[in-house]
């Protein structure tokens, strides 16, 4: 069977031949560098439509035209990219697509300021969504200095004049502790993200853990903290250490999606039953992610898809010239009981 021939992509030269003009005239029609007659312009755009010709986005941007491209900055290398993160990104993409924009995922590290500076100064993107926001995030300064419209999914410690959507993480930890205290738990383990991210000021972790520690102290709860990489193997190690070093633990709170999968595996191999022998709850999991494990996990969090969609809408509002109002939204958490917590039996 012969190999199918890939259709040839139309070029600017093809457009020029079909329209009966020079390639430079096609360029003038696209960039507006020189005036051309209206009839000539109409022939050129009719030829483009007939051939399915799409102008190069970089050329359009360098010519001062809108590229229709937005960037979502998500440093994937820091803790990976999980099912819950995908809900934020998918919802943001749907929101901007409805307004005619394309959203590109840019996975560079937070500290890669040189690359960020280059891409915003070249004019290849019209706006930016920023995820995994630090308490003091250097990317914000770059975007502000470049005059680039942007919206944070998260917030810094100095966000009064910034556009953002975020979860009120300061409530997550206290809500989790109060729920477990009401059930009678006094010894609680915690499996969070790596120490390096907490030390770097990763907003969700810092705000969640600060409130959790204070509520545990107030309630007289012993809290055993484990900060681990975002891997299943790390979760196995964390849970093994908790069961060995702190056998009095009767409940575990997770804020590390992959690690909690490993933790559940270890609980099962030790012959412990959830929630009879040990209670489990996770923070920030999407409904899909919470129901992927056995058993399903009770959660505290927000609707990621709602925040992602709102962030896309806020960014489009900025692109449409809304610079007078401060667009901000802080979402309160809700508890979803999936049966993985109960009163301690020991």
C-alpha positions as CSV (number, residue, x, y, z in Angstrom):
1,X,0.0,0.0,0.0
2,X,1.6,3.3,-1.0
3,X,2.5,5.8,1.7
4,X,-0.1,8.6,1.7
5,X,1.3,11.9,0.5
6,X,1.2,14.6,3.2
7,X,-0.7,17.7,1.8
8,X,1.6,20.6,1.1
9,X,1.2,23.5,3.4
10,X,0.4,26.7,1.5
11,X,3.2,29.4,1.4
12,X,3.2,33.1,1.0
13,X,4.4,32.6,-2.6
14,X,1.3,30.4,-3.3
15,X,-0.9,33.2,-2.0
16,X,0.9,35.7,-4.2
17,X,0.5,33.6,-7.4
18,X,-3.2,33.0,-6.8
19,X,-3.9,36.7,-6.0
20,X,-1.7,37.9,-8.9
21,X,0.5,40.0,-6.8
22,X,4.1,40.0,-5.5
23,X,5.1,38.3,-2.2
24,X,6.0,41.7,-0.9
25,X,2.5,42.9,-1.5
26,X,1.1,39.9,0.5
27,X,3.5,41.0,3.3
28,X,2.1,44.5,3.2
29,X,-1.4,43.2,3.4
30,X,-0.5,41.2,6.5
31,X,1.6,43.7,8.3
32,X,0.2,47.1,7.2
33,X,3.7,48.4,6.7
34,X,2.7,50.0,3.4
35,X,-0.8,50.9,2.2
36,X,-2.3,48.8,-0.6
37,X,-5.6,49.1,-2.5
38,X,-8.7,47.7,-1.0
39,X,-9.5,45.4,-4.1
40,X,-5.9,44.1,-3.9
41,X,-6.3,43.4,-0.2
42,X,-9.5,41.5,-0.8
43,X,-7.9,39.4,-3.5
44,X,-5.1,38.5,-1.1
45,X,-7.3,37.5,1.8
46,X,-9.6,35.5,-0.6
47,X,-6.5,33.6,-1.8
48,X,-5.4,33.0,1.8
49,X,-8.8,31.5,2.7
50,X,-8.9,29.4,-0.5
51,X,-5.4,28.0,0.2
52,X,-5.9,27.6,3.9
53,X,-2.8,29.8,4.5
54,X,-2.1,30.7,8.1
55,X,0.4,33.6,8.7
56,X,3.4,32.8,10.9
57,X,2.6,33.9,14.5
58,X,6.1,35.1,15.2
59,X,6.1,37.3,12.1
60,X,2.8,38.7,13.0
61,X,3.9,39.5,16.5
62,X,7.1,41.1,15.3
63,X,5.1,43.2,12.9
64,X,3.1,44.5,15.8
65,X,0.0,42.5,15.1
66,X,-1.8,40.3,17.7
67,X,-0.6,36.8,17.9
68,X,-3.7,35.4,19.6
69,X,-1.4,33.3,21.9
70,X,-1.4,33.3,25.7
71,X,1.1,31.4,27.9
72,X,0.4,29.5,31.1
73,X,3.5,29.3,33.2
74,X,3.6,26.1,35.3
75,X,7.0,24.9,36.6
76,X,6.3,21.2,36.0
77,X,9.8,20.1,37.2
78,X,9.1,21.1,40.8
79,X,6.4,18.7,41.8
80,X,5.2,17.2,38.5
81,X,1.8,17.6,36.9
82,X,-1.1,15.7,38.3
83,X,-4.8,15.1,37.6
84,X,-5.9,18.0,39.8
85,X,-3.5,20.5,38.1
86,X,-5.0,19.4,34.7
87,X,-8.5,20.6,35.8
88,X,-7.1,24.1,36.3
89,X,-5.3,24.2,33.0
90,X,-8.2,22.6,31.0
91,X,-10.7,25.1,32.4
92,X,-8.4,28.1,31.7
93,X,-7.9,26.9,28.2
94,X,-11.6,26.5,27.5
95,X,-12.2,30.1,28.8
96,X,-9.6,31.8,26.6
97,X,-10.5,29.6,23.6
98,X,-14.1,30.9,23.7
99,X,-12.6,34.4,23.2
100,X,-10.4,33.3,20.2
101,X,-7.1,32.8,22.0
102,X,-4.7,29.8,22.1
103,X,-3.2,28.8,25.4
104,X,0.3,27.3,25.5
105,X,1.8,25.5,28.6
106,X,5.2,26.8,29.4
107,X,6.9,24.5,32.0
108,X,10.1,26.5,32.8
109,X,11.3,26.9,36.4
110,X,10.2,29.9,38.5
111,X,13.9,31.0,38.7
112,X,14.3,30.9,34.8
113,X,13.9,34.7,34.6
114,X,16.0,35.1,31.5
115,X,13.7,32.9,29.4
116,X,10.7,34.7,30.7
117,X,12.2,38.1,29.9
118,X,13.0,37.0,26.4
119,X,9.5,35.6,25.6
120,X,7.6,38.6,26.9
121,X,9.9,41.2,25.3
122,X,9.7,39.5,21.9
123,X,6.0,40.0,21.9
124,X,5.1,36.4,21.0
125,X,2.4,36.2,23.6
126,X,-0.3,38.7,24.5
127,X,-0.9,37.6,28.1
128,X,0.2,35.3,30.8
129,X,-1.4,33.0,33.4
130,X,0.9,32.3,36.3
131,X,0.6,29.1,38.4
132,X,2.6,27.7,41.4
133,X,3.0,31.2,42.8
134,X,5.5,31.9,45.5
135,X,5.0,34.3,48.4
136,X,7.7,36.5,46.7
137,X,7.6,35.5,43.1
138,X,10.3,37.0,40.7
139,X,8.1,36.3,37.6
140,X,5.6,39.0,38.7
141,X,8.3,41.8,38.6
142,X,9.3,40.7,35.0
143,X,5.7,40.8,33.8
144,X,5.0,44.1,35.4
145,X,8.1,45.7,34.0
146,X,7.3,44.4,30.5
147,X,3.7,45.8,30.7
148,X,2.4,42.3,30.0
149,X,-1.2,41.6,31.0
150,X,-1.3,38.7,33.4
151,X,-3.4,36.9,36.1
152,X,-2.1,34.8,39.0
153,X,-3.7,31.4,39.9
154,X,-2.4,31.9,43.4
155,X,-1.1,35.0,45.1
156,X,2.0,36.6,46.5
157,X,2.3,38.3,49.8
158,X,2.0,41.6,48.1
159,X,-1.0,41.0,45.9
160,X,-3.2,44.0,46.7
161,X,-2.9,45.5,43.3
162,X,-2.6,42.3,41.3
163,X,-5.2,40.3,39.4
164,X,-5.5,36.8,40.8
165,X,-7.8,33.9,41.7
166,X,-6.8,31.7,44.6
167,X,-8.0,29.3,47.3
168,X,-8.0,30.5,50.8
169,X,-5.4,28.0,52.0
170,X,-5.2,29.6,55.4
171,X,-8.5,27.8,56.2
172,X,-7.5,24.3,54.8
173,X,-5.3,23.2,57.7
174,X,-7.5,24.4,60.5
175,X,-10.6,22.8,58.9
176,X,-8.8,19.4,58.6
177,X,-7.6,19.5,62.2
178,X,-11.0,20.5,63.6
179,X,-12.7,17.7,61.6
180,X,-10.3,15.1,63.0
181,X,-10.5,16.5,66.6
182,X,-14.3,16.3,66.4
183,X,-13.9,12.6,65.6
184,X,-11.6,12.2,68.6
185,X,-8.1,12.1,67.0
186,X,-5.2,13.4,69.0
187,X,-2.2,12.1,67.0
188,X,-2.1,13.1,63.4
189,X,0.4,12.6,60.6
190,X,0.9,15.0,57.7
191,X,2.5,14.2,54.3
192,X,3.2,17.4,52.4
193,X,5.4,18.5,49.6
194,X,9.2,18.7,49.7
195,X,11.1,21.0,52.1
196,X,12.7,22.9,49.3
197,X,9.3,24.2,48.0
198,X,8.2,25.1,51.5
199,X,11.5,27.0,52.1
200,X,11.1,28.7,48.7
201,X,7.8,30.2,49.9
202,X,5.3,28.1,47.8
203,X,2.1,29.9,48.8
204,X,-0.3,26.9,49.2
205,X,2.0,24.9,51.4
206,X,3.1,27.8,53.5
207,X,-0.4,29.1,54.2
208,X,-1.9,25.6,54.7
209,X,0.8,24.4,57.1
210,X,0.9,27.6,59.1
211,X,-2.8,27.4,59.9
212,X,-2.6,23.7,60.5
213,X,0.2,24.0,63.1
214,X,-1.6,26.8,65.0
215,X,-4.9,24.9,65.1
216,X,-3.1,21.7,66.2
217,X,-1.4,23.6,69.0
218,X,-4.6,25.2,70.1
219,X,-6.5,21.9,70.1
220,X,-3.7,19.9,71.9
221,X,-3.1,17.7,68.8
222,X,0.3,16.1,68.3
223,X,1.3,16.7,64.6
224,X,3.9,14.6,62.9
225,X,5.1,16.3,59.7
226,X,6.7,14.6,56.7
227,X,7.8,16.7,53.7
228,X,8.4,14.5,50.7
229,X,9.0,14.7,46.9
230,X,5.8,14.3,44.8
231,X,6.3,10.7,44.0
232,X,4.5,7.4,44.9
233,X,7.8,6.0,46.2
234,X,8.3,9.0,48.5
235,X,4.7,8.5,49.9
236,X,5.5,4.8,50.7
237,X,8.6,5.9,52.6
238,X,6.7,8.6,54.5
239,X,3.9,6.3,55.6
240,X,6.4,3.6,56.6
241,X,8.3,6.0,58.8
242,X,5.1,7.3,60.4
243,X,3.9,3.8,61.3
244,X,7.3,2.8,62.6
245,X,8.3,6.0,64.5
246,X,4.8,7.2,65.6
247,X,2.6,4.1,66.1
248,X,0.1,6.3,68.1
249,X,-0.9,8.1,64.9
250,X,-4.6,7.4,64.1
251,X,-5.1,9.8,61.2
252,X,-3.1,11.2,58.3
253,X,-3.6,14.4,56.3
254,X,-2.1,14.5,52.8
255,X,-1.1,17.5,50.7
256,X,0.9,15.6,48.1
257,X,-1.3,13.8,45.5
258,X,1.2,11.2,44.3
259,X,2.7,10.6,47.7
260,X,-0.7,9.7,49.2
261,X,-1.1,6.9,46.6
262,X,2.1,5.4,48.1
263,X,0.9,6.0,51.6
264,X,-2.4,4.1,50.9
265,X,-0.4,1.2,49.5
266,X,1.7,0.9,52.7
267,X,-1.4,1.1,54.9
268,X,-2.9,-1.8,53.0
269,X,0.3,-3.9,53.2
270,X,0.3,-3.4,57.0
271,X,-3.1,-5.0,57.2
272,X,-4.7,-1.7,58.4
273,X,-8.2,-0.8,57.3
274,X,-9.4,2.7,56.4
275,X,-11.1,4.3,58.3
276,X,-11.4,1.6,61.1
277,X,-7.7,1.5,62.0
278,X,-6.5,4.8,60.5
279,X,-8.3,7.8,59.0
280,X,-7.1,9.4,55.8
281,X,-8.0,12.8,54.2
282,X,-6.3,14.8,51.5
283,X,-6.2,18.5,50.7
284,X,-6.7,20.0,47.3
285,X,-7.6,16.8,45.4
286,X,-10.1,17.1,42.5
287,X,-13.1,14.9,42.6
288,X,-11.6,12.7,39.9
289,X,-8.3,12.3,41.7
290,X,-10.0,11.6,45.1
291,X,-12.0,8.8,43.6
292,X,-9.1,7.1,41.7
293,X,-7.7,5.6,44.9
294,X,-9.0,2.7,47.0
295,X,-10.6,3.7,49.2
296,X,-11.7,7.1,47.8
297,X,-10.3,9.9,49.9
298,X,-12.3,12.5,51.9
299,X,-11.1,16.0,50.9
300,X,-10.9,19.6,51.7
301,X,-10.4,22.0,48.8
302,X,-12.0,24.0,46.0
303,X,-13.3,23.5,42.5
304,X,-10.1,23.8,40.4
305,X,-12.0,24.1,37.2
306,X,-14.0,27.1,38.5
307,X,-10.7,28.9,39.5
308,X,-9.1,28.0,36.2
309,X,-12.0,29.3,34.2
310,X,-12.2,32.5,36.2
311,X,-8.5,33.1,35.7
312,X,-8.9,32.8,32.0
313,X,-11.8,35.2,32.1
314,X,-9.9,37.7,34.2
315,X,-6.9,37.6,31.8
316,X,-9.2,38.2,28.8
317,X,-10.7,41.2,30.6
318,X,-7.2,42.7,31.0
319,X,-6.5,42.1,27.3
320,X,-9.8,43.9,26.5
321,X,-8.6,47.0,28.4
322,X,-10.1,46.5,31.9
323,X,-7.2,48.1,33.9
324,X,-9.3,50.2,36.3
325,X,-10.8,47.5,38.5
326,X,-8.7,45.1,40.7
327,X,-10.0,41.6,39.6
328,X,-9.5,39.3,42.6
329,X,-11.2,36.2,43.9
330,X,-10.5,34.1,47.0
331,X,-12.4,30.8,47.2
332,X,-13.4,29.3,50.6
333,X,-12.8,25.6,51.0
334,X,-15.4,22.8,51.3
335,X,-15.3,19.4,52.9
336,X,-16.3,16.3,50.9
337,X,-16.9,13.2,53.0
338,X,-16.0,10.0,51.0
339,X,-15.9,7.8,54.1
340,X,-12.2,7.7,54.7
341,X,-12.3,9.3,58.2
342,X,-13.9,8.0,61.4
343,X,-13.4,8.0,65.1
344,X,-10.2,6.2,66.2
345,X,-10.6,2.6,67.3
346,X,-7.3,2.5,69.3
